[in-house]
């Protein structure tokens, strides 16, 4: 390609700025421009974190504007929750295909750019649905957004693995997740306020104001797309300079492996699905719940709805460290699920200040993520890991898609108390699965509940 | 605002006295013990020569009778009387009733059997322009338009709308002389329904009723509003039992199963329970298909004593109570934004009216069942799993390892 020729010429010949000098050549690169130097990798880390910002910012825009969407587009809660369901539907299949697409078809750089484009275009179509007052267009926008959203997360992780190794990797994953959650929090607290400001300045019908607000949210997606382009450039440059391989997900997905999954793994899947369907649809519907039951104003209701994300941003690394140091994953999962059960019961059956319940929910959500996902790696051999994680993500998205619609229907016909009781039933199913997992693990002498020391001993004895 | 967590997993009146004790100690001499079932009889008492609507609903229990006397002579009004005998009867003197001083035209005999009596008058239909809300609490609903006085409405003949199968009757009316023609295709209707036992109505807000209560459904249909964003309201007057006016209590409830997203029940008690009560959910509906999308909030102002002459007077109330000062309050239905009367030119609101103990909502058996299973199963599983592991441990500990 022309650009490669130019670059090759640049390496051999003179160039006005010293950007593309070969390492080992007499002139060393400035720290910021040297791909092997920490300063440059921090810049890359910053860009990688911003990559997911737009996607997570726009994922929860329906939740932040629930009342406005329902009033301006004249839809009930069931149809409103379709906006979340349509995001999850493509990911039932894409979780298996994401790694394949990145490794074999597009490559990490083009893959990231393409997925960022999907995110951008999806959000733009979503906004256009508001401007043209067509709810079907909004659903289409969310579908396109969904195609890009989760796959972008896979690409983000692949970049992380490619640029950071060993102990740094956990920190990087943690930072990426924190940044994503910051994006969600900013969205929750900003979009409602933005809508009121635009409503005050524009004399337009409601759906137009909604569309304009969502289009402004699209700016964050354009920011992510820009980061994707810059990252692609920097990654290719680093490949040339450091002669390193283009990052691969390393996922080998073989659907036939599913029949080899053990009982503990299936129980982990059940815990995952039953737990997350009681969290994300709840946050999607939470704002109006806090306004109608506890009498919060719109802004405070948005703030309290975002508490789960606000807490998970700093606590995820902390809990990650805790679980790493102590082990005993099943016990931590049990604590997390039980705390979530208590939190939902508080929200359903009392009028106590919901800040308490939501803080508990945030803490337990972070703890569960840190304790549950590593368990898959403990029970599954390495060559099946890709399939196992892909399957877990896939059924999680399937559960979210179905339960989102169900939650909307329950709310329209039976009200919030019944919806909370439904979520309590889901969490209790998850709790049942945890208890079963503990018993099965104990009975079979499994290693899921080993303490950190026991795991070290196991690793040492295997390496001998 | 009272927030009370009560023994019925729902709301309880915030009176500190446990009402169960009250019911045992104080209700017996009052005879308002709360009957399970009552025999309902509905009779239209016709007048001559000008037909006026006078409906007498008599709910007879084992040792008490409740009388509801509904009339549209003047503004729509109901006289509530509770007696502690099954033999009490209503006596109507039409010539007195139609005279300028109607006192004595309506009587429940024997007089000494009367345990409680009061009246409710729907005096005016209010309308507010919700786009012109002034800062401050003076007019939270908006700038008021001139109200419609319900004393100047003409009503249908109640005999035609009486349905003895469902124990209901509908009073439907429109202004007699209305220059703007707002009610050309519209009407204001009061549907009164009596109950012989407890149950829950099928239509939202699905109020729970007992044999001691009857349901009143107010609906405004087809009247043209005077602005683009008109919010309607109703002015209601009651006869107070005592020097102070009773107050509307807002009871918070965790249970919104039957009225989705409404976590409150408003209650007006004429005295300390058991007494006359008015109970409603602060929600009205702006479409005939009553669902969450068409729900509009309902606000009730506080009751203030009003001089009798400033309100449209009801001859029926004067006939029973004489000249009395009334306590009046406003109910407004709707908010400036969201669903409202402007959607389909329809508004409906329901309330319960009765004498005795107000019905108490409880969690449905389905919710209780799900909670029992949801909390019980993991607990049982933990117990079972623990036992299983213990037995296995005992079984294996009997083995002695060879080396």
Interface residues (C-beta under 8 A of the other chain):
Chain A: X70 X71 X74 X76 X77 X288 X292 X293 X348 X349 X350 X351 X411 X412 X413 X414 X415 X416 X417 X418 X421 X422 X424 X425 X428 X431 X432 X435 X436 X438 X439 X442 X443
Chain B: X3 X5 X9 X252 X254 X255 X256 X257 X258 X259 X260 X261 X262 X263 X291 X292 X293 X337 X338 X339 X363 X367 X370 X371 X373 X374 X375 X377 X378 X381 X382 X385 X388 X389 X392
